[in-house]
Amino acid sequence: MKKLRIGVIYGGRSSEHEISLASAASVLMNLDRTRYEPVPVRIERDGRWTLADRAPAAISAADVIEAARTQLARPARPGRETYLAPRPGEDTLLTVDRPGAGDGAAADAAGLEQARVAGLGLDVVFPVLHGPYGEDGTVQGLLELADVPYVGAGVLASAVGMDKAMMKLVFAASGLPIVDYLVVSRRDWLADRGRVAAAVTARLPLPVFVKPANLGSSVGISKVKEAGQLGAALDLAATFDRRIVVEAAVPRAREIECAVLGNDEPEASVPGEVVPSREFYDYEAKYLDEGSTLRIPAPLTEAQAAEVRRLAVAAFRAIDGAGLARVDFLMDGGAGTLYVNEVNTIPGFTTISMYPKLWEATGLAYPALLDRLIALALERHADKAQRRTTA
C-alpha cells in the first residue's frame, strides 16, 4: 500500500514557537513509518518556510524553552525554502532552493528549473502550530487555497478558537455557561486609562484575569487582586494584542479539561484536572515548573464528568470544530458550577500533553490517535470536494 506523505508544519512566528517544536517532535516520532512518510516543514520565527534538514529532537517543551532562552540551542541548519502552490498538478508543496550566482535570464531559467525538479506532493498536512499565524486560521486558509487535506479545524473555527473575545460571543449565543467579562481595546486604554479602568472595576468585582484576546499558553495573562495592579496588567496584555479580555475570576477555581475528537460526530474523552504549582496555570506553571500535576481522570462525580463531556462537545460544535480540540473549563470549587473557558483547536501535542493523555486514558493510544486525526482530515477533505462551486 502506498504510504501517505504527511507534511508536519511546525515552529511559526508566535510566542509559542518553542512549544510547537516539542509537539512536532512527538508527532514525527510516533507516526507509523509503515503507513506514512513524514515531511518536516519548519516555519522560522521570521516567517520563512523551509524543508527541515532534520526533524526536531524529541525533548520536553521546558528543555526547548530553556535552550532558547539561554541560547544553548544548536542553530537551525538552513533548509530549502518552500512555498505552497495551489494545485500544481500532482504536487501540493513546491520547494525552491535559493538560486546560485548569476543574474538575468539565465539565472531566472535556472531558478525555474530548480522549482520543477524540487516539486514535492503531500497527501495530508498536519499543522502543529500554536498561537497566531498558525492556529488562528491563517495557515488553514492557505491550505484551503492549495486544496490540501489538513488535520484539525477549518478557517472559521480556528479563528474563533484563537480569539477569546469572539469565542465568548459564540459561546453565549449557543447558551453555554461563561464567566462575566469585558473587552477593552488597546486604543481606548491608551487614550483614556482612567475611564477604562473605572469601567472595568464598575463592571467586574476583583479579582479579575486580564488576557490578550489572541494568544495561547497563558502568555500575557495577569491575575489582578487590587485596583492598583490593573494598569500594569492592561499594559502587559496590550503589548501582545489590540484587544484585551478582562474576566471575572471563579472562586476556588478548579481547572478541568476535556479532549474532543471527530468531525460531524465528535466524541469527548474522560475529563482531566490541572493542579497548577502557582496561583493559576500560567506559562511558567505549564512548561517550566515541574510542580504542576495532572489528574486523569479528574476527581469528579459521574454526573459532573458527564456534564463536562456534554459541554465539551457543545463548545466544539458551537465554533464548528473539526478533527480535534481541547476544551478548558473552570469549576467553582465550592458550588461546583461549570464555566466553559476556551477551546484550543491545536492543543499541546507532546506525549505528556493533556490532549493525548486524556485520549490514552480513554483507550486511544498516541499512535492510534494520529491515525484517527489523519483519517478525519481525509474524510473532511473528501466531504468538501462534494460541494458545488458554481451556480
BALOBA-1460 file (C-alpha; in Angstrom, 3 decimals):
// residues 391
<rec num="1" residu="m" x="0.000" y="0.000" z="0.000"/>
<rec num="2" residu="k" x="1.301" y="3.436" z="-0.942"/>
<rec num="3" residu="k" x="2.471" y="5.428" z="2.049"/>
<rec num="4" residu="l" x="0.759" y="8.719" z="2.705"/>
<rec num="5" residu="r" x="3.148" y="11.644" z="2.647"/>
<rec num="6" residu="i" x="2.387" y="13.726" z="5.757"/>
<rec num="7" residu="g" x="3.699" y="17.286" z="5.912"/>
<rec num="8" residu="v" x="4.144" y="18.216" z="9.575"/>
<rec num="9" residu="i" x="4.252" y="22.020" z="9.787"/>
<rec num="10" residu="y" x="5.723" y="23.442" z="12.990"/>
<rec num="11" residu="g" x="7.557" y="26.403" z="14.502"/>
<rec num="12" residu="g" x="5.838" y="29.602" z="13.443"/>
<rec num="13" residu="r" x="6.010" y="33.303" z="14.222"/>
<rec num="14" residu="s" x="4.123" y="33.240" z="17.518"/>
<rec num="15" residu="s" x="5.417" y="33.350" z="21.091"/>
<rec num="16" residu="e" x="4.635" y="29.623" z="21.269"/>
<rec num="17" residu="h" x="7.327" y="28.714" z="18.724"/>
<rec num="18" residu="e" x="9.258" y="26.518" z="21.180"/>
<rec num="19" residu="i" x="6.123" y="24.694" z="22.329"/>
<rec num="20" residu="s" x="5.423" y="23.844" z="18.699"/>
<rec num="21" residu="l" x="8.889" y="22.314" z="18.272"/>
<rec num="22" residu="a" x="8.274" y="19.947" z="21.182"/>
<rec num="23" residu="s" x="4.796" y="18.996" z="19.936"/>
<rec num="24" residu="a" x="6.057" y="18.360" z="16.387"/>
<rec num="25" residu="a" x="8.902" y="16.205" z="17.674"/>
<rec num="26" residu="s" x="6.390" y="13.889" z="19.352"/>
<rec num="27" residu="v" x="4.144" y="13.732" z="16.283"/>
<rec num="28" residu="l" x="7.046" y="12.956" z="13.934"/>
<rec num="29" residu="m" x="8.445" y="10.330" z="16.295"/>
<rec num="30" residu="n" x="5.100" y="8.499" z="16.609"/>
<rec num="31" residu="l" x="3.874" y="8.482" z="13.003"/>
<rec num="32" residu="d" x="3.790" y="4.874" z="11.795"/>
<rec num="33" residu="r" x="6.571" y="4.609" z="9.188"/>
<rec num="34" residu="t" x="4.892" y="1.609" z="7.592"/>
<rec num="35" residu="r" x="1.905" y="3.804" z="6.691"/>
<rec num="36" residu="y" x="3.301" y="7.327" z="6.452"/>
<rec num="37" residu="e" x="6.239" y="9.240" z="5.035"/>
<rec num="38" residu="p" x="6.697" y="12.282" z="7.296"/>
<rec num="39" residu="v" x="7.973" y="15.537" z="5.796"/>
<rec num="40" residu="p" x="9.051" y="18.095" z="8.433"/>
<rec num="41" residu="v" x="8.214" y="21.640" z="7.304"/>
<rec num="42" residu="r" x="9.504" y="24.348" z="9.619"/>
<rec num="43" residu="i" x="8.296" y="27.945" z="9.779"/>
<rec num="44" residu="e" x="11.089" y="30.114" z="11.152"/>
<rec num="45" residu="r" x="10.476" y="32.987" z="13.548"/>
<rec num="46" residu="d" x="10.813" y="35.440" z="10.667"/>
<rec num="47" residu="g" x="8.084" y="33.637" z="8.721"/>
<rec num="48" residu="r" x="10.287" y="31.774" z="6.219"/>
<rec num="49" residu="w" x="9.146" y="28.248" z="5.358"/>
<rec num="50" residu="t" x="11.859" y="25.624" z="4.997"/>
<rec num="51" residu="l" x="12.048" y="21.895" z="4.480"/>
<rec num="52" residu="a" x="13.940" y="20.958" z="7.599"/>
<rec num="53" residu="d" x="17.149" y="19.006" z="7.049"/>
<rec num="54" residu="r" x="16.308" y="17.048" z="10.198"/>
<rec num="55" residu="a" x="13.232" y="16.669" z="12.362"/>
<rec num="56" residu="p" x="13.122" y="18.476" z="15.730"/>
<rec num="57" residu="a" x="14.523" y="16.489" z="18.635"/>
<rec num="58" residu="a" x="12.008" y="14.752" z="20.893"/>
<rec num="59" residu="i" x="12.647" y="16.720" z="24.064"/>
<rec num="60" residu="s" x="10.326" y="18.405" z="26.513"/>
<rec num="61" residu="a" x="8.854" y="21.861" z="25.984"/>
<rec num="62" residu="a" x="10.729" y="23.031" z="29.092"/>
<rec num="63" residu="d" x="14.063" y="21.939" z="27.599"/>
<rec num="64" residu="v" x="13.305" y="23.662" z="24.289"/>
<rec num="65" residu="i" x="12.289" y="26.890" z="26.039"/>
<rec num="66" residu="e" x="15.311" y="26.922" z="28.346"/>
<rec num="67" residu="a" x="17.662" y="26.207" z="25.450"/>
<rec num="68" residu="a" x="16.188" y="29.127" z="23.509"/>
<rec num="69" residu="r" x="16.380" y="31.453" z="26.493"/>
<rec num="70" residu="t" x="19.995" y="30.671" z="27.262"/>
<rec num="71" residu="q" x="20.961" y="30.406" z="23.572"/>
<rec num="72" residu="l" x="22.200" y="26.881" z="24.077"/>
<rec num="73" residu="a" x="20.098" y="25.508" z="21.249"/>
<rec num="74" residu="r" x="22.089" y="24.483" z="18.218"/>
<rec num="75" residu="p" x="21.375" y="26.973" z="15.419"/>
<rec num="76" residu="a" x="18.949" y="25.577" z="12.895"/>
<rec num="77" residu="r" x="20.630" y="24.442" z="9.716"/>
<rec num="78" residu="p" x="19.194" y="26.355" z="6.772"/>
<rec num="79" residu="g" x="16.692" y="24.215" z="4.915"/>
<rec num="80" residu="r" x="15.306" y="24.577" z="1.421"/>
<rec num="81" residu="e" x="12.861" y="27.423" z="1.178"/>
<rec num="82" residu="t" x="9.324" y="26.206" z="0.453"/>
<rec num="83" residu="y" x="6.072" y="27.575" z="-0.899"/>
<rec num="84" residu="l" x="2.602" y="26.102" z="-1.049"/>
<rec num="85" residu="a" x="1.251" y="26.295" z="-4.596"/>
<rec num="86" residu="p" x="-2.461" y="25.939" z="-5.434"/>
<rec num="87" residu="r" x="-2.829" y="22.542" z="-7.077"/>
<rec num="88" residu="p" x="0.300" y="22.437" z="-9.293"/>
<rec num="89" residu="g" x="-0.522" y="19.123" z="-10.979"/>
<rec num="90" residu="e" x="0.286" y="16.225" z="-8.691"/>
<rec num="91" residu="d" x="2.316" y="18.409" z="-6.339"/>
<rec num="92" residu="t" x="0.883" y="20.427" z="-3.495"/>
<rec num="93" residu="l" x="4.101" y="21.655" z="-1.932"/>
<rec num="94" residu="l" x="6.723" y="23.375" z="-4.043"/>
<rec num="95" residu="t" x="10.263" y="23.642" z="-2.690"/>
<rec num="96" residu="v" x="12.745" y="26.120" z="-4.074"/>
<rec num="97" residu="d" x="16.464" y="26.245" z="-3.310"/>
<rec num="98" residu="r" x="17.962" y="29.708" z="-3.342"/>
<rec num="99" residu="p" x="19.401" y="30.327" z="-6.853"/>
<rec num="100" residu="g" x="23.167" y="30.377" z="-7.174"/>
<rec num="101" residu="a" x="25.378" y="33.133" z="-8.515"/>
<rec num="102" residu="g" x="24.396" y="34.916" z="-11.671"/>
<rec num="103" residu="d" x="21.714" y="37.260" z="-12.852"/>
<rec num="104" residu="g" x="19.467" y="37.980" z="-15.772"/>
<rec num="105" residu="a" x="17.517" y="35.497" z="-17.882"/>
<rec num="106" residu="a" x="19.962" y="32.631" z="-17.298"/>
<rec num="107" residu="a" x="19.564" y="32.853" z="-13.533"/>
<rec num="108" residu="d" x="15.775" y="33.096" z="-13.862"/>
<rec num="109" residu="a" x="15.727" y="29.992" z="-16.041"/>
<rec num="110" residu="a" x="17.950" y="28.092" z="-13.608"/>
<rec num="111" residu="g" x="15.669" y="29.023" z="-10.709"/>
<rec num="112" residu="l" x="12.588" y="27.919" z="-12.646"/>
<rec num="113" residu="e" x="14.205" y="24.583" z="-13.445"/>
<rec num="114" residu="q" x="15.039" y="24.087" z="-9.770"/>
<rec num="115" residu="a" x="11.381" y="24.634" z="-8.951"/>
<rec num="116" residu="r" x="10.293" y="21.981" z="-11.419"/>
<rec num="117" residu="v" x="12.793" y="19.450" z="-10.110"/>
<rec num="118" residu="a" x="12.044" y="20.103" z="-6.448"/>
<rec num="119" residu="g" x="8.257" y="19.773" z="-6.557"/>
<rec num="120" residu="l" x="7.005" y="17.642" z="-3.658"/>
<rec num="121" residu="g" x="3.467" y="16.332" z="-3.257"/>
<rec num="122" residu="l" x="1.808" y="15.991" z="0.149"/>
<rec num="123" residu="d" x="-1.224" y="13.833" z="0.831"/>
<rec num="124" residu="v" x="-2.084" y="15.449" z="4.173"/>
<rec num="125" residu="v" x="-0.736" y="18.399" z="6.144"/>
<rec num="126" residu="f" x="-0.565" y="18.108" z="9.928"/>
<rec num="127" residu="p" x="-0.242" y="21.642" z="11.363"/>
<rec num="128" residu="v" x="1.409" y="21.564" z="14.770"/>
<rec num="129" residu="l" x="1.406" y="25.328" z="15.189"/>
<rec num="130" residu="h" x="0.330" y="27.026" z="18.400"/>
<rec num="131" residu="g" x="-0.873" y="30.613" z="18.629"/>
<rec num="132" residu="p" x="-1.192" y="33.356" z="15.994"/>
<rec num="133" residu="y" x="-0.096" y="32.729" z="12.391"/>
<rec num="134" residu="g" x="-0.814" y="29.025" z="12.671"/>
<rec num="135" residu="e" x="-3.699" y="28.216" z="14.992"/>
<rec num="136" residu="d" x="-5.821" y="31.226" z="14.050"/>
<rec num="137" residu="g" x="-6.986" y="30.272" z="10.558"/>
<rec num="138" residu="t" x="-4.143" y="31.883" z="8.596"/>
<rec num="139" residu="v" x="-2.347" y="28.650" z="7.691"/>
<rec num="140" residu="q" x="-5.679" y="26.863" z="7.358"/>
<rec num="141" residu="g" x="-6.729" y="29.424" z="4.741"/>
<rec num="142" residu="l" x="-3.513" y="28.849" z="2.826"/>
<rec num="143" residu="l" x="-4.114" y="25.103" z="2.868"/>
<rec num="144" residu="e" x="-7.676" y="25.622" z="1.648"/>
<rec num="145" residu="l" x="-6.358" y="27.650" z="-1.296"/>
<rec num="146" residu="a" x="-3.861" y="24.904" z="-2.073"/>
<rec num="147" residu="d" x="-6.664" y="22.307" z="-1.793"/>
<rec num="148" residu="v" x="-4.621" y="20.130" z="0.565"/>
<rec num="149" residu="p" x="-6.261" y="17.903" z="3.203"/>
<rec num="150" residu="y" x="-5.168" y="19.018" z="6.672"/>
<rec num="151" residu="v" x="-5.623" y="17.919" z="10.254"/>
<rec num="152" residu="g" x="-7.850" y="19.967" z="12.519"/>
<rec num="153" residu="a" x="-10.300" y="22.823" z="12.418"/>
<rec num="154" residu="g" x="-11.070" y="24.938" z="9.377"/>
<rec num="155" residu="v" x="-10.594" y="28.668" z="8.923"/>
<rec num="156" residu="l" x="-13.684" y="29.803" z="10.833"/>
<rec num="157" residu="a" x="-13.299" y="27.506" z="13.839"/>
<rec num="158" residu="s" x="-9.567" y="28.218" z="14.039"/>
<rec num="159" residu="a" x="-10.120" y="31.983" z="14.017"/>
<rec num="160" residu="v" x="-12.908" y="31.858" z="16.602"/>
<rec num="161" residu="g" x="-10.958" y="29.412" z="18.763"/>
<rec num="162" residu="m" x="-7.976" y="31.765" z="18.807"/>
<rec num="163" residu="d" x="-9.915" y="34.957" z="19.543"/>
<rec num="164" residu="k" x="-11.128" y="34.841" z="23.153"/>
<rec num="165" residu="a" x="-13.499" y="37.782" z="22.667"/>
<rec num="166" residu="m" x="-15.257" y="36.286" z="19.627"/>
<rec num="167" residu="m" x="-15.239" y="32.861" z="21.250"/>
<rec num="168" residu="k" x="-17.203" y="34.168" z="24.216"/>
<rec num="169" residu="l" x="-19.772" y="35.767" z="21.924"/>
<rec num="170" residu="v" x="-20.257" y="32.438" z="20.148"/>
<rec num="171" residu="f" x="-20.476" y="30.532" z="23.437"/>
<rec num="172" residu="a" x="-23.038" y="32.984" z="24.814"/>
<rec num="173" residu="a" x="-25.121" y="32.762" z="21.629"/>
<rec num="174" residu="s" x="-25.055" y="28.953" z="21.972"/>
<rec num="175" residu="g" x="-26.268" y="29.099" z="25.567"/>
<rec num="176" residu="l" x="-23.020" y="27.819" z="27.082"/>
<rec num="177" residu="p" x="-22.101" y="28.924" z="30.618"/>
<rec num="178" residu="i" x="-19.303" y="31.538" z="30.674"/>
<rec num="179" residu="v" x="-17.949" y="33.965" z="33.268"/>
<rec num="180" residu="d" x="-18.770" y="37.666" z="33.099"/>
<rec num="181" residu="y" x="-16.245" y="39.605" z="31.017"/>
<rec num="182" residu="l" x="-15.400" y="42.877" z="29.320"/>
<rec num="183" residu="v" x="-13.446" y="43.575" z="26.111"/>
<rec num="184" residu="v" x="-11.087" y="46.559" z="26.089"/>
<rec num="185" residu="s" x="-9.366" y="47.956" z="23.006"/>
<rec num="186" residu="r" x="-5.720" y="48.972" z="23.254"/>
<rec num="187" residu="r" x="-6.558" y="52.265" z="21.571"/>
<rec num="188" residu="d" x="-9.189" y="53.137" z="24.192"/>
<rec num="189" residu="w" x="-6.886" y="52.093" z="27.038"/>
<rec num="190" residu="l" x="-4.014" y="54.246" z="25.824"/>
<rec num="191" residu="a" x="-6.308" y="57.197" z="25.069"/>
<rec num="192" residu="d" x="-8.060" y="57.313" z="28.473"/>
<rec num="193" residu="r" x="-6.612" y="54.981" z="31.053"/>
<rec num="194" residu="g" x="-8.697" y="56.342" z="33.916"/>
<rec num="195" residu="r" x="-12.023" y="55.912" z="32.149"/>
<rec num="196" residu="v" x="-11.242" y="52.356" z="31.039"/>
<rec num="197" residu="a" x="-10.001" y="51.315" z="34.489"/>
<rec num="198" residu="a" x="-13.146" y="52.738" z="36.071"/>
<rec num="199" residu="a" x="-15.345" y="50.893" z="33.573"/>
<rec num="200" residu="v" x="-13.602" y="47.606" z="34.373"/>
<rec num="201" residu="t" x="-13.895" y="47.926" z="38.149"/>
<rec num="202" residu="a" x="-17.514" y="49.105" z="37.879"/>
<rec num="203" residu="r" x="-18.464" y="46.062" z="35.789"/>
<rec num="204" residu="l" x="-16.335" y="43.311" z="37.342"/>
<rec num="205" residu="p" x="-15.525" y="42.792" z="41.032"/>
<rec num="206" residu="l" x="-11.904" y="41.970" z="41.812"/>
<rec num="207" residu="p" x="-10.118" y="39.648" z="41.380"/>
<rec num="208" residu="v" x="-10.117" y="39.525" z="37.583"/>
<rec num="209" residu="f" x="-7.948" y="37.985" z="34.888"/>
<rec num="210" residu="v" x="-6.570" y="40.215" z="32.119"/>
<rec num="211" residu="k" x="-5.683" y="38.479" z="28.828"/>
<rec num="212" residu="p" x="-4.676" y="39.343" z="25.268"/>
<rec num="213" residu="a" x="-7.598" y="38.336" z="23.056"/>
<rec num="214" residu="n" x="-5.415" y="36.378" z="20.611"/>
<rec num="215" residu="l" x="-2.679" y="34.365" z="22.259"/>
<rec num="216" residu="g" x="-2.167" y="30.982" z="23.882"/>
<rec num="217" residu="s" x="-0.124" y="29.193" z="26.540"/>
<rec num="218" residu="s" x="-1.220" y="31.849" z="29.070"/>
<rec num="219" residu="v" x="1.257" y="34.349" z="27.608"/>
<rec num="220" residu="g" x="0.490" y="37.927" z="28.699"/>
<rec num="221" residu="i" x="-2.108" y="36.912" z="31.304"/>
<rec num="222" residu="s" x="-2.250" y="38.542" z="34.740"/>
<rec num="223" residu="k" x="-4.407" y="38.000" z="37.806"/>
<rec num="224" residu="v" x="-5.441" y="41.332" z="39.303"/>
<rec num="225" residu="k" x="-6.351" y="41.286" z="43.002"/>
<rec num="226" residu="e" x="-6.108" y="45.002" z="43.761"/>
<rec num="227" residu="a" x="-7.158" y="48.037" z="41.732"/>
<rec num="228" residu="g" x="-3.570" y="49.291" z="41.717"/>
<rec num="229" residu="q" x="-2.479" y="46.232" z="39.709"/>
<rec num="230" residu="l" x="-4.965" y="46.735" z="36.877"/>
<rec num="231" residu="g" x="-2.940" y="49.284" z="34.894"/>
<rec num="232" residu="a" x="0.162" y="47.103" z="34.688"/>
<rec num="233" residu="a" x="-1.942" y="44.089" z="33.669"/>
<rec num="234" residu="l" x="-3.668" y="46.013" z="30.869"/>
<rec num="235" residu="d" x="-0.318" y="47.421" z="29.726"/>
<rec num="236" residu="l" x="1.149" y="43.919" z="29.527"/>
<rec num="237" residu="a" x="-1.793" y="42.453" z="27.603"/>
<rec num="238" residu="a" x="-1.780" y="45.463" z="25.249"/>
<rec num="239" residu="t" x="1.785" y="44.650" z="24.173"/>
<rec num="240" residu="f" x="0.513" y="41.374" z="22.701"/>
<rec num="241" residu="d" x="-2.794" y="42.345" z="21.086"/>
<rec num="242" residu="r" x="-5.011" y="45.248" z="20.087"/>
<rec num="243" residu="r" x="-7.889" y="43.816" z="22.122"/>
<rec num="244" residu="i" x="-7.857" y="42.743" z="25.749"/>
<rec num="245" residu="v" x="-10.293" y="40.458" z="27.563"/>
<rec num="246" residu="v" x="-10.945" y="41.069" z="31.272"/>
<rec num="247" residu="e" x="-12.714" y="38.171" z="33.001"/>
<rec num="248" residu="a" x="-14.260" y="37.693" z="36.423"/>
<rec num="249" residu="a" x="-12.315" y="35.164" z="38.491"/>
<rec num="250" residu="v" x="-14.097" y="31.961" z="39.552"/>
<rec num="251" residu="p" x="-13.999" y="31.365" z="43.324"/>
<rec num="252" residu="r" x="-11.718" y="28.483" z="44.383"/>
<rec num="253" residu="a" x="-11.386" y="27.625" z="40.695"/>
<rec num="254" residu="r" x="-10.566" y="24.109" z="39.552"/>
<rec num="255" residu="e" x="-9.151" y="23.765" z="36.020"/>
<rec num="256" residu="i" x="-10.903" y="20.929" z="34.192"/>
<rec num="257" residu="e" x="-10.013" y="19.901" z="30.623"/>
<rec num="258" residu="c" x="-11.625" y="17.566" z="28.119"/>
<rec num="259" residu="a" x="-10.407" y="16.361" z="24.712"/>
<rec num="260" residu="v" x="-12.721" y="16.213" z="21.686"/>
<rec num="261" residu="l" x="-12.132" y="14.138" z="18.552"/>
<rec num="262" residu="g" x="-14.198" y="13.911" z="15.378"/>
<rec num="263" residu="n" x="-15.888" y="15.820" z="12.578"/>
<rec num="264" residu="d" x="-19.675" y="15.617" z="12.324"/>
<rec num="265" residu="e" x="-19.963" y="13.160" z="15.231"/>
<rec num="266" residu="p" x="-17.408" y="14.371" z="17.793"/>
<rec num="267" residu="e" x="-16.582" y="12.326" z="20.867"/>
<rec num="268" residu="a" x="-15.308" y="13.525" z="24.237"/>
<rec num="269" residu="s" x="-12.608" y="11.915" z="26.355"/>
<rec num="270" residu="v" x="-12.640" y="11.397" z="30.079"/>
<rec num="271" residu="p" x="-12.098" y="14.769" z="31.804"/>
<rec num="272" residu="g" x="-8.808" y="15.657" z="33.450"/>
<rec num="273" residu="e" x="-7.808" y="18.252" z="36.002"/>
<rec num="274" residu="v" x="-4.770" y="20.513" z="36.130"/>
<rec num="275" residu="v" x="-3.438" y="21.303" z="39.583"/>
<rec num="276" residu="p" x="-1.086" y="24.245" z="38.957"/>
<rec num="277" residu="s" x="2.036" y="24.808" z="41.005"/>
<rec num="278" residu="r" x="1.272" y="28.531" z="41.029"/>
<rec num="279" residu="e" x="-1.803" y="30.580" z="41.758"/>
<rec num="280" residu="f" x="-3.077" y="29.904" z="38.252"/>
<rec num="281" residu="y" x="-1.901" y="27.860" z="35.293"/>
<rec num="282" residu="d" x="0.378" y="30.457" z="33.704"/>
<rec num="283" residu="y" x="3.200" y="29.961" z="31.177"/>
<rec num="284" residu="e" x="5.770" y="29.110" z="33.839"/>
<rec num="285" residu="a" x="3.467" y="26.605" z="35.544"/>
<rec num="286" residu="k" x="2.633" y="24.945" z="32.208"/>
<rec num="287" residu="y" x="6.113" y="24.457" z="30.841"/>
<rec num="288" residu="l" x="8.894" y="25.297" z="33.280"/>
<rec num="289" residu="d" x="7.751" y="24.492" z="36.814"/>
<rec num="290" residu="e" x="7.687" y="20.765" z="37.494"/>
<rec num="291" residu="g" x="5.333" y="21.211" z="40.464"/>
<rec num="292" residu="s" x="2.139" y="21.273" z="38.374"/>
<rec num="293" residu="t" x="0.294" y="17.952" z="38.241"/>
<rec num="294" residu="l" x="-2.396" y="16.370" z="36.076"/>
<rec num="295" residu="r" x="-5.201" y="14.245" z="37.483"/>
<rec num="296" residu="i" x="-6.574" y="11.863" z="34.867"/>
<rec num="297" residu="p" x="-9.402" y="11.136" z="35.225"/>
<rec num="298" residu="a" x="-10.391" y="14.235" z="37.173"/>
<rec num="299" residu="p" x="-11.896" y="13.583" z="40.624"/>
<rec num="300" residu="l" x="-15.491" y="14.392" z="39.656"/>
<rec num="301" residu="t" x="-18.819" y="12.782" z="40.315"/>
<rec num="302" residu="e" x="-20.295" y="10.720" z="37.490"/>
<rec num="303" residu="a" x="-22.825" y="13.478" z="36.818"/>
<rec num="304" residu="q" x="-20.144" y="16.192" z="36.773"/>
<rec num="305" residu="a" x="-17.957" y="14.194" z="34.371"/>
<rec num="306" residu="a" x="-20.913" y="13.613" z="32.052"/>
<rec num="307" residu="e" x="-21.709" y="17.337" z="32.068"/>
<rec num="308" residu="v" x="-18.087" y="18.218" z="31.223"/>
<rec num="309" residu="r" x="-18.179" y="15.858" z="28.260"/>
<rec num="310" residu="r" x="-21.545" y="17.193" z="27.076"/>
<rec num="311" residu="l" x="-20.408" y="20.798" z="27.275"/>
<rec num="312" residu="a" x="-17.093" y="19.971" z="25.587"/>
<rec num="313" residu="v" x="-18.878" y="18.585" z="22.536"/>
<rec num="314" residu="a" x="-21.328" y="21.513" z="22.583"/>
<rec num="315" residu="a" x="-18.458" y="24.041" z="22.630"/>
<rec num="316" residu="f" x="-16.705" y="22.157" z="19.808"/>
<rec num="317" residu="r" x="-19.858" y="22.263" z="17.710"/>
<rec num="318" residu="a" x="-20.527" y="25.921" z="18.584"/>
<rec num="319" residu="i" x="-17.342" y="27.029" z="16.807"/>
<rec num="320" residu="d" x="-17.839" y="24.466" z="14.004"/>
<rec num="321" residu="g" x="-14.808" y="22.489" z="15.133"/>
<rec num="322" residu="a" x="-13.281" y="19.610" z="13.181"/>
<rec num="323" residu="g" x="-10.662" y="16.976" z="13.883"/>
<rec num="324" residu="l" x="-9.590" y="17.849" z="17.377"/>
<rec num="325" residu="a" x="-9.812" y="20.355" z="20.188"/>
<rec num="326" residu="r" x="-9.182" y="20.592" z="23.897"/>
<rec num="327" residu="v" x="-11.968" y="22.334" z="25.797"/>
<rec num="328" residu="d" x="-10.970" y="24.013" z="29.059"/>
<rec num="329" residu="f" x="-13.361" y="24.640" z="31.940"/>
<rec num="330" residu="l" x="-13.326" y="26.462" z="35.233"/>
<rec num="331" residu="m" x="-15.290" y="24.900" z="38.098"/>
<rec num="332" residu="d" x="-16.306" y="26.760" z="41.218"/>
<rec num="333" residu="g" x="-14.654" y="24.663" z="43.909"/>
<rec num="334" residu="g" x="-17.487" y="25.364" z="46.334"/>
<rec num="335" residu="a" x="-20.723" y="25.453" z="44.351"/>
<rec num="336" residu="g" x="-19.489" y="23.076" z="41.641"/>
<rec num="337" residu="t" x="-20.691" y="25.411" z="38.861"/>
<rec num="338" residu="l" x="-19.016" y="24.778" z="35.496"/>
<rec num="339" residu="y" x="-17.943" y="27.528" z="33.079"/>
<rec num="340" residu="v" x="-16.587" y="26.957" z="29.568"/>
<rec num="341" residu="n" x="-13.328" y="28.878" z="29.467"/>
<rec num="342" residu="e" x="-11.958" y="28.291" z="25.962"/>
<rec num="343" residu="v" x="-11.417" y="25.898" z="23.079"/>
<rec num="344" residu="n" x="-7.893" y="25.125" z="21.842"/>
<rec num="345" residu="t" x="-8.027" y="23.905" z="18.253"/>
<rec num="346" residu="i" x="-4.339" y="22.859" z="18.177"/>
<rec num="347" residu="p" x="-3.574" y="21.828" z="21.746"/>
<rec num="348" residu="g" x="-0.154" y="20.815" z="23.007"/>
<rec num="349" residu="f" x="0.793" y="17.511" z="21.410"/>
<rec num="350" residu="t" x="3.796" y="16.125" z="23.250"/>
<rec num="351" residu="t" x="3.295" y="12.625" z="24.629"/>
<rec num="352" residu="i" x="2.860" y="14.149" z="28.108"/>
<rec num="353" residu="s" x="0.458" y="16.905" z="26.998"/>
<rec num="354" residu="m" x="-3.081" y="16.819" z="28.329"/>
<rec num="355" residu="y" x="-4.828" y="16.164" z="24.992"/>
<rec num="356" residu="p" x="-3.090" y="12.871" z="24.084"/>
<rec num="357" residu="k" x="-3.011" y="11.785" z="27.735"/>
<rec num="358" residu="l" x="-6.774" y="12.226" z="28.027"/>
<rec num="359" residu="w" x="-7.304" y="10.027" z="24.978"/>
<rec num="360" residu="e" x="-4.826" y="7.473" z="26.252"/>
<rec num="361" residu="a" x="-6.860" y="7.276" z="29.477"/>
<rec num="362" residu="t" x="-9.996" y="6.871" z="27.343"/>
<rec num="363" residu="g" x="-8.438" y="3.929" z="25.494"/>
<rec num="364" residu="l" x="-6.810" y="5.527" z="22.425"/>
<rec num="365" residu="a" x="-3.000" y="5.357" z="22.361"/>
<rec num="366" residu="y" x="-0.899" y="8.185" z="20.864"/>
<rec num="367" residu="p" x="-0.014" y="6.484" z="17.516"/>
<rec num="368" residu="a" x="-3.643" y="5.407" z="17.024"/>
<rec num="369" residu="l" x="-4.752" y="8.968" z="17.809"/>
<rec num="370" residu="l" x="-2.531" y="10.249" z="14.994"/>
<rec num="371" residu="d" x="-4.101" y="7.669" z="12.647"/>
<rec num="372" residu="r" x="-7.590" y="8.897" z="13.569"/>
<rec num="373" residu="l" x="-6.673" y="12.541" z="13.010"/>
<rec num="374" residu="i" x="-5.219" y="11.837" z="9.568"/>
<rec num="375" residu="a" x="-8.297" y="9.797" z="8.619"/>
<rec num="376" residu="l" x="-10.563" y="12.634" z="9.805"/>
<rec num="377" residu="a" x="-8.588" y="15.114" z="7.678"/>
<rec num="378" residu="l" x="-9.067" y="12.978" z="4.571"/>
<rec num="379" residu="e" x="-12.744" y="12.465" z="5.400"/>
<rec num="380" residu="r" x="-13.372" y="16.190" z="5.736"/>
<rec num="381" residu="h" x="-11.490" y="16.995" z="2.535"/>
<rec num="382" residu="a" x="-13.487" y="14.374" z="0.611"/>
<rec num="383" residu="d" x="-16.722" y="15.809" z="2.006"/>
<rec num="384" residu="k" x="-15.790" y="19.337" z="0.899"/>
<rec num="385" residu="a" x="-14.983" y="18.031" z="-2.572"/>
<rec num="386" residu="q" x="-18.689" y="17.170" z="-2.981"/>
<rec num="387" residu="r" x="-19.731" y="20.820" z="-2.733"/>
<rec num="388" residu="r" x="-20.738" y="22.764" z="-5.802"/>
<rec num="389" residu="t" x="-18.569" y="25.777" z="-6.577"/>
<rec num="390" residu="t" x="-20.634" y="27.137" z="-9.469"/>
<rec num="391" residu="a" x="-24.255" y="28.220" z="-9.750"/>
